[in-house]
Amino acid sequence: MKSFLKTWFSFSRKELNGLFVLMLICFITIISTFCFPSFFTEPPTDFSSFKKEIREFEANNHPTAIKPHSFVSSANKESTRNIKLTSFDPNTLLYKDWLQLGFSERQATVVMHYLEKGGRFRKKEDIKKIYSFSQAQYEQLAPYIVIGSSDKVVSSISETLFPAKSEKIIELNAADSLQLISLKGIGPVLARRIIKYRDRLGGFYAKEQLKDVYGLDSLVYLTIERSISVDLTKIKLTNINTASFNELRHYPYLTNKQINALLNFRKQHGLFSLVNDIIKYDIIDNNTFNKILPYLSID
């Protein structure tokens, strides 16, 4: 046992000197932490400015700091304040009429979608259901709202509220790109598409045909509807007794099958006496016939 302890716990002079130095370093380190605490303690962080910013943020976001209608568009306020109001029926207004009343584009869009799907305002208070429509707006317009009254004159806002503003009517069958671009919602791309579609048809016989132009949605059409017209005398007619397959292919309403049926009937039975013959003998369906009729002739 003694030899075992002697083997593990006996040190050389060099090892004893090293152990002494190590113990001395540990002792000095422990003493210094008590004698010189300032060397080992970090200075406290100043949070006063941060706390001040927090207080200001909470004050600005307190419910009492947010005033009712603080998010109402200033443009809408200005618009509703400056117009001269008169009686109107909200069920008959166009998209641009709602904008002129001070409604936002989103509000006007919601209303037009509602009316297009068969919705109707049955009493004055129904108008308050419009998205983000404020009580202040309602109180300003309520005295002028007339719902479905047949014994009162209910004029379009475009004609009665803004009589000083005159709009130039664009005739679609003669308009060039610059004239079409002058219409609200029509840019260079849409203008080119309208002209290309018009040339393919041979002219427009109804304003509603603009809805068939790719990229021209119903809201744009509603905006420009009163600013456009069509001159039927400018429509290019096609003689069904002499027209070739390629000439008839210009019409987007006719399919290749219908064109071949028309040409085969003419080849077998001779010339058509009346344009109505192509519907009389079931060459094309009623819907297609009504679309293509204004472009057809027999001489």
BALOBA-1460 file (C-alpha; in Angstrom, 3 decimals):
// residues 299
<rec num="1" residu="m" x="0.000" y="0.000" z="0.000"/>
<rec num="2" residu="k" x="2.821" y="2.369" z="0.891"/>
<rec num="3" residu="s" x="4.563" y="1.620" z="-2.353"/>
<rec num="4" residu="f" x="1.349" y="2.323" z="-4.239"/>
<rec num="5" residu="l" x="0.888" y="5.740" z="-2.618"/>
<rec num="6" residu="k" x="4.504" y="6.574" z="-3.078"/>
<rec num="7" residu="t" x="4.271" y="5.748" z="-6.767"/>
<rec num="8" residu="w" x="1.240" y="8.062" z="-7.412"/>
<rec num="9" residu="f" x="1.896" y="10.928" z="-4.989"/>
<rec num="10" residu="s" x="5.617" y="11.462" z="-5.262"/>
<rec num="11" residu="f" x="6.785" y="14.429" z="-7.375"/>
<rec num="12" residu="s" x="10.036" y="15.542" z="-8.776"/>
<rec num="13" residu="r" x="11.444" y="18.996" z="-7.962"/>
<rec num="14" residu="k" x="10.439" y="20.280" z="-11.411"/>
<rec num="15" residu="e" x="6.857" y="19.051" z="-10.975"/>
<rec num="16" residu="l" x="6.638" y="20.634" z="-7.508"/>
<rec num="17" residu="n" x="7.784" y="23.988" z="-8.898"/>
<rec num="18" residu="g" x="5.141" y="23.828" z="-11.639"/>
<rec num="19" residu="l" x="2.395" y="22.947" z="-9.163"/>
<rec num="20" residu="f" x="3.431" y="25.846" z="-6.943"/>
<rec num="21" residu="v" x="3.262" y="28.329" z="-9.833"/>
<rec num="22" residu="l" x="-0.200" y="27.042" z="-10.859"/>
<rec num="23" residu="m" x="-1.581" y="27.400" z="-7.341"/>
<rec num="24" residu="l" x="-0.136" y="30.904" z="-7.098"/>
<rec num="25" residu="i" x="-1.870" y="31.974" z="-10.317"/>
<rec num="26" residu="c" x="-5.227" y="30.603" z="-9.085"/>
<rec num="27" residu="f" x="-4.829" y="32.394" z="-5.768"/>
<rec num="28" residu="i" x="-4.038" y="35.743" z="-7.422"/>
<rec num="29" residu="t" x="-7.011" y="35.387" z="-9.774"/>
<rec num="30" residu="i" x="-9.466" y="34.716" z="-6.924"/>
<rec num="31" residu="i" x="-8.154" y="37.592" z="-4.824"/>
<rec num="32" residu="s" x="-8.255" y="40.048" z="-7.740"/>
<rec num="33" residu="t" x="-11.977" y="39.420" z="-8.425"/>
<rec num="34" residu="f" x="-12.784" y="40.689" z="-4.935"/>
<rec num="35" residu="c" x="-10.281" y="43.509" z="-4.835"/>
<rec num="36" residu="f" x="-10.870" y="44.913" z="-8.321"/>
<rec num="37" residu="p" x="-14.565" y="44.173" z="-9.314"/>
<rec num="38" residu="s" x="-14.695" y="47.121" z="-11.719"/>
<rec num="39" residu="f" x="-12.330" y="45.287" z="-14.077"/>
<rec num="40" residu="f" x="-14.737" y="42.376" z="-14.471"/>
<rec num="41" residu="t" x="-18.174" y="44.105" z="-14.497"/>
<rec num="42" residu="e" x="-19.621" y="45.536" z="-17.704"/>
<rec num="43" residu="p" x="-21.134" y="49.014" z="-17.424"/>
<rec num="44" residu="p" x="-24.993" y="48.974" z="-17.367"/>
<rec num="45" residu="t" x="-26.717" y="49.609" z="-20.719"/>
<rec num="46" residu="d" x="-28.713" y="52.814" z="-21.041"/>
<rec num="47" residu="f" x="-32.254" y="51.881" z="-22.188"/>
<rec num="48" residu="s" x="-33.798" y="55.323" z="-21.632"/>
<rec num="49" residu="s" x="-33.950" y="56.293" z="-25.334"/>
<rec num="50" residu="f" x="-35.365" y="52.904" z="-26.261"/>
<rec num="51" residu="k" x="-38.070" y="53.175" z="-23.572"/>
<rec num="52" residu="k" x="-38.943" y="56.652" z="-24.866"/>
<rec num="53" residu="e" x="-39.456" y="55.316" z="-28.392"/>
<rec num="54" residu="i" x="-41.699" y="52.541" z="-27.042"/>
<rec num="55" residu="r" x="-43.862" y="55.073" z="-25.183"/>
<rec num="56" residu="e" x="-44.229" y="57.210" z="-28.334"/>
<rec num="57" residu="f" x="-45.131" y="54.162" z="-30.444"/>
<rec num="58" residu="e" x="-47.804" y="53.035" z="-27.940"/>
<rec num="59" residu="a" x="-49.231" y="56.558" z="-27.761"/>
<rec num="60" residu="n" x="-49.559" y="56.822" z="-31.561"/>
<rec num="61" residu="n" x="-51.264" y="53.445" z="-31.819"/>
<rec num="62" residu="h" x="-53.672" y="53.902" z="-28.962"/>
<rec num="63" residu="p" x="-57.328" y="53.540" z="-30.120"/>
<rec num="64" residu="t" x="-58.132" y="57.099" z="-29.084"/>
<rec num="65" residu="a" x="-55.384" y="58.395" z="-31.358"/>
<rec num="66" residu="i" x="-57.044" y="57.000" z="-34.496"/>
<rec num="67" residu="k" x="-59.886" y="59.189" z="-35.691"/>
<rec num="68" residu="p" x="-62.922" y="57.758" z="-37.484"/>
<rec num="69" residu="h" x="-62.660" y="57.793" z="-41.296"/>
<rec num="70" residu="s" x="-58.945" y="58.644" z="-41.055"/>
<rec num="71" residu="f" x="-58.361" y="56.330" z="-43.996"/>
<rec num="72" residu="v" x="-60.911" y="57.901" z="-46.357"/>
<rec num="73" residu="s" x="-59.248" y="59.062" z="-49.554"/>
<rec num="74" residu="s" x="-58.641" y="62.788" z="-49.607"/>
<rec num="75" residu="a" x="-59.409" y="62.739" z="-53.337"/>
<rec num="76" residu="n" x="-62.848" y="61.279" z="-52.596"/>
<rec num="77" residu="k" x="-63.514" y="63.943" z="-49.975"/>
<rec num="78" residu="e" x="-62.559" y="66.673" z="-52.394"/>
<rec num="79" residu="s" x="-64.690" y="65.170" z="-55.149"/>
<rec num="80" residu="t" x="-67.865" y="64.819" z="-53.077"/>
<rec num="81" residu="r" x="-67.410" y="68.281" z="-51.606"/>
<rec num="82" residu="n" x="-67.121" y="70.148" z="-54.919"/>
<rec num="83" residu="i" x="-69.837" y="68.552" z="-57.104"/>
<rec num="84" residu="k" x="-73.288" y="70.028" z="-57.384"/>
<rec num="85" residu="l" x="-75.698" y="67.267" z="-56.398"/>
<rec num="86" residu="t" x="-79.145" y="66.569" z="-57.770"/>
<rec num="87" residu="s" x="-81.521" y="63.621" z="-57.659"/>
<rec num="88" residu="f" x="-80.203" y="60.326" z="-59.013"/>
<rec num="89" residu="d" x="-81.103" y="56.652" z="-59.011"/>
<rec num="90" residu="p" x="-78.109" y="54.454" z="-57.978"/>
<rec num="91" residu="n" x="-79.547" y="51.612" z="-60.047"/>
<rec num="92" residu="t" x="-78.971" y="53.534" z="-63.294"/>
<rec num="93" residu="l" x="-75.485" y="54.997" z="-62.733"/>
<rec num="94" residu="l" x="-72.489" y="54.069" z="-64.850"/>
<rec num="95" residu="y" x="-68.993" y="53.251" z="-63.556"/>
<rec num="96" residu="k" x="-67.676" y="56.759" z="-64.263"/>
<rec num="97" residu="d" x="-70.713" y="58.290" z="-62.520"/>
<rec num="98" residu="w" x="-69.771" y="56.601" z="-59.254"/>
<rec num="99" residu="l" x="-66.208" y="57.886" z="-59.623"/>
<rec num="100" residu="q" x="-67.495" y="61.409" z="-60.196"/>
<rec num="101" residu="l" x="-69.548" y="61.110" z="-57.017"/>
<rec num="102" residu="g" x="-66.308" y="60.620" z="-55.093"/>
<rec num="103" residu="f" x="-66.303" y="56.841" z="-54.849"/>
<rec num="104" residu="s" x="-63.001" y="54.990" z="-55.118"/>
<rec num="105" residu="e" x="-62.320" y="52.732" z="-58.098"/>
<rec num="106" residu="r" x="-62.697" y="49.685" z="-55.859"/>
<rec num="107" residu="q" x="-66.066" y="50.879" z="-54.547"/>
<rec num="108" residu="a" x="-67.303" y="51.634" z="-58.077"/>
<rec num="109" residu="t" x="-66.140" y="48.215" z="-59.280"/>
<rec num="110" residu="v" x="-68.007" y="46.460" z="-56.452"/>
<rec num="111" residu="v" x="-71.202" y="48.359" z="-57.284"/>
<rec num="112" residu="m" x="-71.027" y="47.610" z="-61.025"/>
<rec num="113" residu="h" x="-70.428" y="43.908" z="-60.385"/>
<rec num="114" residu="y" x="-73.391" y="43.901" z="-58.016"/>
<rec num="115" residu="l" x="-75.687" y="45.540" z="-60.588"/>
<rec num="116" residu="e" x="-74.410" y="43.400" z="-63.492"/>
<rec num="117" residu="k" x="-75.333" y="40.255" z="-61.554"/>
<rec num="118" residu="g" x="-78.923" y="41.448" z="-61.096"/>
<rec num="119" residu="g" x="-78.540" y="43.239" z="-57.778"/>
<rec num="120" residu="r" x="-80.623" y="46.319" z="-57.025"/>
<rec num="121" residu="f" x="-80.791" y="49.098" z="-54.450"/>
<rec num="122" residu="r" x="-84.332" y="48.952" z="-53.053"/>
<rec num="123" residu="k" x="-84.006" y="51.675" z="-50.424"/>
<rec num="124" residu="k" x="-81.599" y="54.495" z="-49.647"/>
<rec num="125" residu="e" x="-79.946" y="52.657" z="-46.786"/>
<rec num="126" residu="d" x="-78.839" y="49.843" z="-49.101"/>
<rec num="127" residu="i" x="-76.098" y="52.092" z="-50.464"/>
<rec num="128" residu="k" x="-74.335" y="51.915" z="-47.095"/>
<rec num="129" residu="k" x="-73.561" y="48.256" z="-47.789"/>
<rec num="130" residu="i" x="-70.966" y="49.286" z="-50.367"/>
<rec num="131" residu="y" x="-67.412" y="48.368" z="-49.368"/>
<rec num="132" residu="s" x="-65.889" y="50.988" z="-46.983"/>
<rec num="133" residu="f" x="-68.720" y="53.457" z="-47.649"/>
<rec num="134" residu="s" x="-68.622" y="55.905" z="-44.744"/>
<rec num="135" residu="q" x="-71.531" y="57.375" z="-42.814"/>
<rec num="136" residu="a" x="-70.351" y="60.863" z="-43.832"/>
<rec num="137" residu="q" x="-70.618" y="59.961" z="-47.527"/>
<rec num="138" residu="y" x="-74.093" y="58.518" z="-46.999"/>
<rec num="139" residu="e" x="-75.353" y="61.583" z="-45.133"/>
<rec num="140" residu="q" x="-74.141" y="63.839" z="-47.956"/>
<rec num="141" residu="l" x="-75.755" y="61.805" z="-50.747"/>
<rec num="142" residu="a" x="-78.896" y="60.500" z="-49.014"/>
<rec num="143" residu="p" x="-81.106" y="63.563" z="-49.726"/>
<rec num="144" residu="y" x="-80.491" y="63.132" z="-53.468"/>
<rec num="145" residu="i" x="-81.056" y="59.369" z="-53.763"/>
<rec num="146" residu="v" x="-84.310" y="58.444" z="-55.515"/>
<rec num="147" residu="i" x="-85.010" y="54.718" z="-55.859"/>
<rec num="148" residu="g" x="-87.185" y="53.669" z="-58.808"/>
<rec num="149" residu="s" x="-89.479" y="56.671" z="-58.700"/>
<rec num="150" residu="s" x="-91.535" y="56.936" z="-61.893"/>
<rec num="151" residu="d" x="-93.112" y="60.263" z="-61.014"/>
<rec num="152" residu="k" x="-89.771" y="62.027" z="-60.603"/>
<rec num="153" residu="v" x="-87.240" y="62.878" z="-63.229"/>
<rec num="154" residu="v" x="-84.163" y="60.758" z="-62.570"/>
<rec num="155" residu="s" x="-81.372" y="61.881" z="-64.838"/>
<rec num="156" residu="s" x="-77.962" y="60.350" z="-65.346"/>
<rec num="157" residu="i" x="-75.255" y="62.033" z="-63.315"/>
<rec num="158" residu="s" x="-73.198" y="62.306" z="-66.473"/>
<rec num="159" residu="e" x="-75.838" y="64.668" z="-67.873"/>
<rec num="160" residu="t" x="-77.168" y="66.488" z="-64.814"/>
<rec num="161" residu="l" x="-74.427" y="66.764" z="-62.210"/>
<rec num="162" residu="f" x="-71.740" y="67.802" z="-64.667"/>
<rec num="163" residu="p" x="-73.500" y="69.668" z="-67.508"/>
<rec num="164" residu="a" x="-70.481" y="71.889" z="-68.198"/>
<rec num="165" residu="k" x="-68.318" y="68.962" z="-69.204"/>
<rec num="166" residu="s" x="-68.914" y="67.933" z="-72.817"/>
<rec num="167" residu="e" x="-67.534" y="64.713" z="-74.260"/>
<rec num="168" residu="k" x="-66.525" y="64.207" z="-77.857"/>
<rec num="169" residu="i" x="-68.238" y="61.209" z="-79.416"/>
<rec num="170" residu="i" x="-65.857" y="58.819" z="-81.206"/>
<rec num="171" residu="e" x="-67.330" y="57.042" z="-84.247"/>
<rec num="172" residu="l" x="-65.852" y="53.543" z="-84.120"/>
<rec num="173" residu="n" x="-65.951" y="52.729" z="-87.831"/>
<rec num="174" residu="a" x="-63.861" y="55.759" z="-88.794"/>
<rec num="175" residu="a" x="-61.716" y="56.297" z="-85.681"/>
<rec num="176" residu="d" x="-57.932" y="56.021" z="-85.885"/>
<rec num="177" residu="s" x="-55.581" y="54.953" z="-83.088"/>
<rec num="178" residu="l" x="-55.145" y="58.466" z="-81.672"/>
<rec num="179" residu="q" x="-58.893" y="58.974" z="-81.383"/>
<rec num="180" residu="l" x="-59.372" y="55.611" z="-79.683"/>
<rec num="181" residu="i" x="-56.543" y="56.289" z="-77.227"/>
<rec num="182" residu="s" x="-58.350" y="59.456" z="-76.148"/>
<rec num="183" residu="l" x="-61.040" y="57.225" z="-74.613"/>
<rec num="184" residu="k" x="-60.543" y="56.429" z="-70.936"/>
<rec num="185" residu="g" x="-59.149" y="52.944" z="-70.422"/>
<rec num="186" residu="i" x="-57.991" y="52.501" z="-74.035"/>
<rec num="187" residu="g" x="-54.230" y="52.359" z="-74.563"/>
<rec num="188" residu="p" x="-52.147" y="51.826" z="-77.719"/>
<rec num="189" residu="v" x="-52.422" y="48.026" z="-77.527"/>
<rec num="190" residu="l" x="-56.215" y="48.006" z="-77.148"/>
<rec num="191" residu="a" x="-56.551" y="50.638" z="-79.878"/>
<rec num="192" residu="r" x="-54.655" y="48.403" z="-82.328"/>
<rec num="193" residu="r" x="-56.769" y="45.399" z="-81.369"/>
<rec num="194" residu="i" x="-59.997" y="47.347" z="-81.896"/>
<rec num="195" residu="i" x="-58.920" y="48.485" z="-85.363"/>
<rec num="196" residu="k" x="-57.727" y="44.997" z="-86.308"/>
<rec num="197" residu="y" x="-61.013" y="43.445" z="-85.172"/>
<rec num="198" residu="r" x="-63.020" y="46.169" z="-86.938"/>
<rec num="199" residu="d" x="-61.171" y="45.573" z="-90.203"/>
<rec num="200" residu="r" x="-61.701" y="41.841" z="-89.922"/>
<rec num="201" residu="l" x="-65.443" y="42.302" z="-89.430"/>
<rec num="202" residu="g" x="-65.853" y="45.031" z="-91.998"/>
<rec num="203" residu="g" x="-66.980" y="47.522" z="-89.358"/>
<rec num="204" residu="f" x="-69.055" y="47.549" z="-86.175"/>
<rec num="205" residu="y" x="-72.850" y="47.529" z="-86.314"/>
<rec num="206" residu="a" x="-73.260" y="47.805" z="-82.520"/>
<rec num="207" residu="k" x="-71.192" y="49.343" z="-79.727"/>
<rec num="208" residu="e" x="-71.490" y="46.120" z="-77.738"/>
<rec num="209" residu="q" x="-69.215" y="44.367" z="-80.241"/>
<rec num="210" residu="l" x="-66.288" y="46.037" z="-78.480"/>
<rec num="211" residu="k" x="-66.765" y="43.490" z="-75.694"/>
<rec num="212" residu="d" x="-65.523" y="40.827" z="-78.120"/>
<rec num="213" residu="v" x="-62.138" y="42.568" z="-78.410"/>
<rec num="214" residu="y" x="-59.528" y="40.657" z="-76.416"/>
<rec num="215" residu="g" x="-58.469" y="42.525" z="-73.270"/>
<rec num="216" residu="l" x="-61.368" y="45.000" z="-73.239"/>
<rec num="217" residu="d" x="-63.356" y="44.155" z="-70.119"/>
<rec num="218" residu="s" x="-66.885" y="45.151" z="-69.209"/>
<rec num="219" residu="l" x="-65.781" y="47.948" z="-66.857"/>
<rec num="220" residu="v" x="-63.828" y="49.695" z="-69.607"/>
<rec num="221" residu="y" x="-66.813" y="49.332" z="-71.919"/>
<rec num="222" residu="l" x="-69.164" y="50.838" z="-69.325"/>
<rec num="223" residu="t" x="-66.767" y="53.760" z="-68.924"/>
<rec num="224" residu="i" x="-66.638" y="54.619" z="-72.642"/>
<rec num="225" residu="e" x="-70.131" y="53.515" z="-73.711"/>
<rec num="226" residu="r" x="-71.535" y="57.042" z="-73.896"/>
<rec num="227" residu="s" x="-68.474" y="58.371" z="-75.679"/>
<rec num="228" residu="i" x="-68.711" y="56.108" z="-78.733"/>
<rec num="229" residu="s" x="-71.075" y="55.596" z="-81.669"/>
<rec num="230" residu="v" x="-71.304" y="53.455" z="-84.810"/>
<rec num="231" residu="d" x="-72.162" y="54.568" z="-88.341"/>
<rec num="232" residu="l" x="-73.929" y="51.661" z="-90.064"/>
<rec num="233" residu="t" x="-73.318" y="53.178" z="-93.496"/>
<rec num="234" residu="k" x="-69.598" y="52.461" z="-93.087"/>
<rec num="235" residu="i" x="-70.054" y="48.697" z="-92.744"/>
<rec num="236" residu="k" x="-68.496" y="46.657" z="-95.541"/>
<rec num="237" residu="l" x="-71.005" y="44.130" z="-96.940"/>
<rec num="238" residu="t" x="-70.249" y="40.694" z="-98.357"/>
<rec num="239" residu="n" x="-72.263" y="39.254" z="-101.236"/>
<rec num="240" residu="i" x="-73.112" y="35.676" z="-100.273"/>
<rec num="241" residu="n" x="-73.765" y="34.826" z="-103.952"/>
<rec num="242" residu="t" x="-70.167" y="35.579" z="-104.961"/>
<rec num="243" residu="a" x="-68.116" y="35.338" z="-101.764"/>
<rec num="244" residu="s" x="-65.280" y="32.820" z="-101.636"/>
<rec num="245" residu="f" x="-64.252" y="30.654" z="-98.706"/>
<rec num="246" residu="n" x="-61.407" y="33.027" z="-97.781"/>
<rec num="247" residu="e" x="-63.676" y="36.085" z="-97.862"/>
<rec num="248" residu="l" x="-66.131" y="34.457" z="-95.478"/>
<rec num="249" residu="r" x="-63.352" y="33.277" z="-93.178"/>
<rec num="250" residu="h" x="-62.736" y="36.888" z="-92.129"/>
<rec num="251" residu="y" x="-65.844" y="36.772" z="-89.957"/>
<rec num="252" residu="p" x="-65.043" y="35.398" z="-86.484"/>
<rec num="253" residu="y" x="-68.656" y="34.320" z="-86.077"/>
<rec num="254" residu="l" x="-68.531" y="31.691" z="-88.853"/>
<rec num="255" residu="t" x="-66.870" y="28.294" z="-88.512"/>
<rec num="256" residu="n" x="-65.234" y="26.472" z="-91.436"/>
<rec num="257" residu="k" x="-68.035" y="23.926" z="-91.310"/>
<rec num="258" residu="q" x="-70.698" y="26.631" z="-91.656"/>
<rec num="259" residu="i" x="-68.841" y="28.320" z="-94.531"/>
<rec num="260" residu="n" x="-68.547" y="25.028" z="-96.424"/>
<rec num="261" residu="a" x="-72.239" y="24.334" z="-95.840"/>
<rec num="262" residu="l" x="-73.140" y="27.739" z="-97.314"/>
<rec num="263" residu="l" x="-70.900" y="27.288" z="-100.359"/>
<rec num="264" residu="n" x="-72.126" y="23.740" z="-100.999"/>
<rec num="265" residu="f" x="-75.766" y="24.831" z="-100.826"/>
<rec num="266" residu="r" x="-75.110" y="27.656" z="-103.292"/>
<rec num="267" residu="k" x="-73.323" y="25.256" z="-105.638"/>
<rec num="268" residu="q" x="-76.171" y="22.712" z="-105.547"/>
<rec num="269" residu="h" x="-79.199" y="25.029" z="-105.508"/>
<rec num="270" residu="g" x="-77.965" y="28.178" z="-107.211"/>
<rec num="271" residu="l" x="-77.856" y="31.761" z="-106.025"/>
<rec num="272" residu="f" x="-79.641" y="32.913" z="-102.904"/>
<rec num="273" residu="s" x="-82.775" y="34.972" z="-103.444"/>
<rec num="274" residu="l" x="-82.760" y="36.383" z="-99.948"/>
<rec num="275" residu="v" x="-80.171" y="36.616" z="-97.195"/>
<rec num="276" residu="n" x="-82.681" y="34.889" z="-94.936"/>
<rec num="277" residu="d" x="-82.387" y="31.754" z="-97.075"/>
<rec num="278" residu="i" x="-79.294" y="30.694" z="-95.153"/>
<rec num="279" residu="i" x="-81.369" y="30.452" z="-91.989"/>
<rec num="280" residu="k" x="-84.456" y="29.186" z="-93.774"/>
<rec num="281" residu="y" x="-82.610" y="26.102" z="-94.990"/>
<rec num="282" residu="d" x="-80.771" y="25.563" z="-91.685"/>
<rec num="283" residu="i" x="-77.353" y="26.333" z="-93.126"/>
<rec num="284" residu="i" x="-76.341" y="28.138" z="-89.929"/>
<rec num="285" residu="d" x="-77.958" y="28.459" z="-86.492"/>
<rec num="286" residu="n" x="-80.087" y="31.407" z="-85.358"/>
<rec num="287" residu="n" x="-77.474" y="32.849" z="-82.996"/>
<rec num="288" residu="t" x="-74.777" y="32.945" z="-85.668"/>
<rec num="289" residu="f" x="-77.205" y="34.305" z="-88.242"/>
<rec num="290" residu="n" x="-78.149" y="37.263" z="-86.048"/>
<rec num="291" residu="k" x="-74.464" y="38.136" z="-85.586"/>
<rec num="292" residu="i" x="-73.547" y="37.882" z="-89.257"/>
<rec num="293" residu="l" x="-76.733" y="39.303" z="-90.822"/>
<rec num="294" residu="p" x="-75.652" y="43.002" z="-90.862"/>
<rec num="295" residu="y" x="-72.631" y="42.074" z="-93.023"/>
<rec num="296" residu="l" x="-74.418" y="40.049" z="-95.699"/>
<rec num="297" residu="s" x="-76.040" y="40.998" z="-98.973"/>
<rec num="298" residu="i" x="-77.170" y="39.236" z="-102.171"/>
<rec num="299" residu="d" x="-75.948" y="41.832" z="-104.677"/>
